[in-house]
């Protein structure tokens, strides 16, 4: 055997190769002949340039290619021989090549770690109680009736601005040096109080103002603000409240309920209350599952392949990039964001990889698999909650292998958590 294997950690091995005799003459000659076939050299027809001329021009490159092919073949043969479940691509170091005589090199390979989750029966967790209150019902009704609502000015001049009101205002930001930038100015701007549309402290300071009142609001821009020159800067906003408006919602009746796709107000309330309960139950389950994952990850330490962490980090960055750009971030701002929060991304990606490997281990222990019946059931549940046609949803998932694979994995994970709930104590 021309190599030795050394364990670096639980998911990294170093394979040291040493070939005391190595002659790549045949491989190089064959590569020269292949190169000759495609060469266009002045004074010669295509593919007819002399071999010695081809070798003189491309010999070093072809020798390097031949060496790379030899190295890769030896490494992958060794990986197969050792039955290693490799993650990513090997990295090479300490390459020592004496042309025509010998070569030695080290190959670092990452492998899937051995995961064996400890007994879960001693764990205890608490699940949030699912309760529907009057506030939930009112918010649900407002979401439906919002498209029918009217924006109305409150005429009573003694009314104080409060969360949920809409303020029509003029404002001008003034920097410490007295500068009054145009991009900190607004006229007859409508702002929903409590929406957190403006920087922290602005809307809170407006609460209690009355129509026609003027006020100065001193604030600090956040350290993470997306405009570089405004980060941590002090600004005083001169504000004039022009009007206070509110949304007035119509009364829900059978006619409106039918417009929303229900038979009556009773049908609307019954189905939406049930939907609210299901939504809150899903949220409580997700919170419980996150708590379980955090505890199990904490109690089951093992090395994770950096290749998987890097891959997961890229997924997170792609997802975040889309969200940030929807908020108006430029490419430079997105780059700056990732530079600042790279450590947090590393931590999150590492946790997701570790928890994914743990769930995979538990799924195998519990003999959990995703069947076609599970997929059909999930499609029906999704159709019921979204109001979409089940066949349309099925077509969406079955038309793309990656989407179906993601759905299959999500169902397997869900079923695994159900098995975990049977083992741990849930209050």
C-alpha positions in Angstrom: 0.0 0.0 0.0 1.4 3.4 -1.1 -0.4 5.5 1.6 -1.0 5.8 5.3 -4.1 7.2 7.0 -4.0 9.5 10.0 -7.1 10.8 11.9 -7.0 14.5 12.4 -10.4 14.8 14.1 -13.7 13.0 14.1 -14.5 14.1 10.5 -11.0 14.7 8.9 -8.4 12.2 7.8 -5.0 12.8 6.3 -3.9 10.3 3.7 -0.1 10.5 3.1 1.0 9.1 -0.3 4.6 8.2 -1.2 5.6 6.8 -4.6 9.4 6.1 -4.7 9.2 5.2 -8.4 7.0 7.2 -10.7 7.4 7.4 -14.5 4.7 9.3 -16.3 6.4 9.1 -19.7 3.6 7.0 -21.3 0.9 9.3 -20.0 2.6 12.4 -21.2 3.3 10.9 -24.7 -0.4 10.0 -25.0 -1.4 13.5 -23.9 1.0 15.0 -26.5 -0.7 12.9 -29.2 -4.1 14.0 -28.1 -3.0 17.6 -28.1 -1.5 17.3 -31.6 -4.9 16.4 -33.0 -6.4 19.7 -32.0 -3.5 22.0 -32.6 -3.5 24.8 -35.2 0.1 25.7 -35.8 1.2 28.2 -38.5 2.8 26.3 -41.4 1.1 23.0 -40.6 -2.4 21.6 -41.3 -4.6 21.1 -38.2 -3.4 18.0 -36.4 -0.2 17.7 -38.4 2.3 19.6 -36.2 5.4 17.5 -35.3 5.2 15.7 -32.0 8.5 17.1 -30.7 7.3 20.7 -31.4 4.0 20.0 -29.6 5.9 18.5 -26.7 8.3 21.5 -26.5 5.4 23.9 -26.5 3.0 22.1 -24.1 5.2 19.5 -22.4 5.2 21.1 -18.9 1.4 21.7 -19.0 0.7 18.2 -20.2 3.1 16.7 -17.5 1.3 18.7 -14.9 -2.1 17.5 -16.2 -0.8 13.9 -16.2 0.4 14.2 -12.6 -2.9 15.7 -11.5 -4.8 12.8 -13.1 -2.4 10.3 -11.4 -2.8 11.9 -8.0 -6.6 12.1 -8.3 -6.9 8.5 -9.3 -4.7 7.3 -6.5 -6.6 9.4 -3.9 -10.1 8.2 -5.1 -8.9 4.6 -5.3 -7.7 4.9 -1.7 -11.0 6.5 -0.6 -12.9 3.6 -2.1 -10.5 1.1 -0.6 -10.9 2.6 2.9 -14.7 2.8 2.4 -14.8 6.5 3.4 -18.0 8.6 3.1 -16.3 11.7 1.8 -17.8 15.2 2.0 -16.6 17.8 -0.6 -13.3 17.5 -2.5 -9.9 16.6 -1.0 -7.3 19.3 -0.4 -3.7 18.6 -1.1 -0.5 19.7 0.7 3.2 18.9 1.0 3.5 17.9 -2.7 7.0 16.8 -3.6 7.5 15.8 -7.2 10.8 14.8 -8.8 9.9 14.5 -12.6 10.3 11.0 -13.9 11.4 9.6 -10.5 9.1 10.0 -7.5 6.2 11.9 -5.9 4.8 12.3 -2.4 1.8 14.3 -1.2 -0.8 14.5 1.5 -4.5 14.5 0.9 -6.9 15.9 3.5 -10.4 14.4 3.2 -13.5 15.3 5.2 -15.9 12.5 6.0 -19.4 12.3 7.5 -18.9 12.0 11.3 -20.0 9.1 13.4 -23.1 10.3 15.3 -24.7 8.4 18.1 -27.3 10.4 20.0 -27.6 9.6 23.7 -30.8 8.3 25.3 -33.5 11.0 25.2 -35.9 9.5 27.7 -34.7 11.6 30.6 -35.4 14.9 28.8 -38.4 17.1 29.8 -39.8 20.1 27.7 -42.7 22.5 27.9 -45.0 23.2 25.0 -46.8 26.6 24.8 -50.6 26.3 25.4 -52.7 27.0 22.3 -55.4 29.6 23.1 -57.4 31.8 20.8 -58.4 35.1 22.4 -60.6 38.1 21.3 -57.5 40.0 20.1 -56.6 37.1 17.8 -60.1 37.0 16.4 -60.2 40.8 15.8 -56.8 40.8 14.1 -57.9 38.0 11.8 -61.1 39.8 10.9 -59.1 43.0 10.2 -56.8 41.2 7.9 -59.8 40.1 5.8 -61.6 43.5 6.0 -58.5 45.6 5.4 -59.2 45.8 1.6 -62.7 47.1 2.5 -61.5 49.6 5.1 -61.5 53.4 4.6 -58.8 55.8 5.8 -60.6 58.6 7.7 -59.2 61.7 9.3 -60.0 62.1 13.0 -61.6 65.5 13.3 -61.4 65.8 17.1 -58.4 68.0 17.7 -58.0 66.8 21.3 -57.2 63.2 20.0 -53.7 62.1 20.9 -51.6 60.1 18.4 -51.5 56.4 19.4 -50.2 53.1 18.1 -52.4 52.0 15.2 -53.1 55.6 14.1 -51.8 56.9 10.8 -49.9 60.2 11.1 -49.6 62.7 8.2 -46.5 64.7 9.0 -43.8 67.0 7.7 -40.3 66.2 9.0 -36.7 67.3 8.6 -33.6 65.7 10.0 -30.9 68.1 11.3 -27.4 66.7 11.8 -25.0 67.8 14.6 -23.2 70.2 12.3 -26.5 71.9 11.3 -26.8 70.2 7.9 -30.4 69.5 6.8 -30.1 66.7 4.2 -32.8 66.3 1.5 -32.9 62.5 2.1 -34.0 63.2 5.7 -36.9 65.3 4.7 -40.6 64.4 4.1 -43.7 66.4 3.4 -47.3 65.2 4.0 -45.7 61.8 4.7 -48.1 59.2 6.1 -46.7 56.9 8.8 -48.5 54.1 10.6 -47.5 54.5 14.3 -46.2 51.2 15.7 -45.1 49.9 12.3 -41.4 50.4 13.1 -41.0 51.9 9.6 -38.7 54.6 10.9 -35.6 54.3 13.1 -36.1 53.2 16.7 -37.4 56.0 18.9 -39.1 58.1 16.2 -42.6 56.6 16.3 -42.5 56.2 20.1 -41.6 59.9 20.5 -44.6 60.9 18.4 -47.1 59.0 20.5 -49.3 61.5 22.4 -48.9 64.4 19.9 -52.0 66.3 18.7 -53.0 67.7 15.4 -50.9 70.8 14.3 -48.4 70.1 17.1 -44.7 70.6 16.4 -41.9 68.7 18.2 -38.2 68.1 18.1 -37.1 64.5 18.4 -33.4 63.8 19.2 -32.3 60.4 18.1 -29.2 58.2 17.4 -29.1 56.2 14.2 -28.4 52.5 14.9 -24.9 51.1 14.7 -26.1 48.6 12.0 -27.9 51.2 9.9 -27.5 50.5 6.2 -26.2 54.0 5.3 -22.5 54.1 6.4 -22.2 57.8 7.2 -25.3 57.7 9.4 -24.3 54.8 11.6 -24.3 55.9 15.3 -24.8 59.6 14.2 -26.9 62.0 16.2 -29.8 63.6 14.4 -32.7 65.9 15.6 -35.9 65.5 13.7 -38.2 68.5 13.4 -41.7 67.1 13.2 -45.1 68.7 12.5 -48.2 66.6 12.8 -50.6 67.6 10.1 -53.4 65.1 10.5 -54.3 61.9 12.5 -56.1 59.3 10.5 -57.4 55.8 11.3 -58.7 52.8 9.3 -62.4 52.2 9.7 -63.4 48.7 9.0 -66.9 47.7 7.8 -69.0 45.3 9.9 -68.6 41.7 8.9 -71.9 40.4 7.4 -73.0 37.4 5.4 -72.6 39.3 2.1 -68.9 40.2 2.9 -68.3 36.7 4.2 -69.5 35.3 0.8 -67.1 37.7 -1.0 -64.3 36.1 1.0 -65.4 32.6 -0.1 -67.5 31.6 2.9 -71.2 30.7 3.2 -71.9 33.0 6.1 -70.4 34.8 9.0 -70.8 31.7 11.1 -68.9 29.7 8.5 -66.2 32.4 8.3 -65.7 32.4 12.1 -65.7 28.6 12.4 -63.2 27.9 9.7 -60.9 30.8 10.5 -60.9 30.1 14.2 -59.9 26.5 13.4 -57.2 27.8 11.1 -55.9 30.1 13.8 -55.7 27.2 16.2 -53.8 25.1 13.7 -51.4 28.0 13.0 -50.7 28.6 16.7 -50.3 24.9 17.3 -47.7 24.7 14.5 -45.9 27.7 16.0 -45.9 26.0 19.4 -44.6 22.8 17.9 -41.8 24.6 16.0 -40.8 26.4 19.3 -40.8 23.0 21.1 -38.8 21.3 18.4 -36.2 24.1 18.4 -35.8 23.7 22.2 -35.3 20.0 21.7 -32.8 20.5 19.0 -30.8 23.0 21.0 -30.6 20.7 24.0 -29.7 17.6 22.0 -27.0 19.5 20.0 -25.6 20.8 23.3 -25.4 17.4 24.9 -24.0 15.5 21.8 -20.7 17.0 20.8 -19.0 15.9 17.6 -16.8 17.4 14.9 -18.6 18.5 11.7 -17.2 18.8 8.2 -16.2 22.3 7.3 -17.4 21.6 3.7 -21.0 21.0 4.9 -20.8 24.2 7.1 -19.5 26.2 4.1 -22.3 24.8 1.9 -25.0 25.6 4.4 -23.6 29.1 4.9 -23.9 29.7 1.2 -27.6 28.6 1.3 -28.1 31.1 4.2 -26.4 33.9 2.3 -28.5 33.3 -0.8 -31.7 33.4 1.2 -30.6 36.5 3.1 -29.5 38.3 0.0 -32.9 38.0 -1.5 -34.5 39.3 1.7 -32.1 42.2 2.0 -32.5 43.3 -1.6 -36.3 43.3 -1.1 -35.6 45.8 1.7 -33.6 48.0 -0.7 -30.1 46.9 0.1 -27.5 47.4 -2.7 -24.8 44.9 -3.6 -22.2 46.9 -1.6 -24.6 47.0 1.4 -25.2 43.3 1.2 -21.5 42.6 1.1 -20.9 44.9 4.1 -23.7 43.1 6.0 -22.2 39.7 5.5 -18.7 40.9 6.5 -20.2 42.2 9.7 -22.3 39.2 10.6 -20.1 36.4 9.2 -19.5 35.0 12.7 -23.2 34.7 13.3 -23.7 33.0 9.9 -20.9 30.5 10.8 -22.6 29.8 14.1 -26.0 29.3 12.5 -24.7 27.2 9.7 -22.7 25.0 12.1 -25.8 24.5 14.3 -28.0 23.6 11.2 -25.4 21.0 10.0 -25.0 19.5 13.4 -28.8 19.3 14.1 -29.4 17.9 10.6 -26.9 15.1 11.2 -28.5 14.4 14.6 -32.0 14.2 13.2 -30.7 11.9 10.4 -29.3 9.6 13.1 -32.5 9.6 15.1 -34.6 9.0 11.9 -32.5 5.9 11.3 -32.9 4.8 14.9 -36.6 5.2 14.8 -36.7 3.7 11.3 -38.5 6.8 9.9 -39.1 7.0 6.1 -41.2 9.2 3.9 -43.8 7.3 1.9 -45.9 8.4 -1.1 -48.9 8.3 1.3 -47.1 10.8 3.5 -46.5 13.1 0.6 -50.1 12.9 -0.5 -51.2 13.7 3.1 -49.0 16.7 3.3 -50.3 18.0 -0.1 -53.9 17.7 1.2 -53.0 19.6 4.4 -51.2 22.3 2.4 -54.2 22.6 0.1 -56.6 22.9 3.0 -54.5 25.6 4.8 -53.8 27.6 1.6 -57.0 27.2 -0.3 -55.2 26.0 -3.4 -56.1 23.0 -5.6 -54.3 19.8 -4.4 -53.5 18.8 -8.0 -51.8 22.2 -8.5 -49.7 21.7 -5.4 -48.8 18.1 -6.4 -47.7 19.3 -9.8 -45.5 22.0 -8.2 -43.6 19.4 -6.2 -43.5 16.6 -8.7 -42.3 18.8 -11.6 -39.0 19.5 -9.8 -36.9 16.7 -8.3 -35.2 19.1 -5.9 -38.5 20.4 -4.6 -39.8 16.9 -4.1 -36.6 15.9 -2.3 -36.9 18.9 0.0 -40.5 18.0 0.8 -39.6 14.4 1.4 -36.8 15.5 3.8 -39.2 17.9 5.7 -41.8 15.2 6.2 -39.1 12.8 7.4 -37.9 15.4 9.9 -41.5 16.1 11.0 -42.1 12.4 11.6 -38.8 12.1 13.5 -39.9 14.9 15.9 -43.2 13.0 16.4 -41.1 10.0 17.5 -39.0 12.2 19.8 -42.1 13.6 21.4 -43.1 10.0 22.3 -39.8 9.5 24.1 -39.2 12.8 25.9 -41.6 14.3 28.5 -43.7 17.2 27.0 -45.7 19.2 29.5 
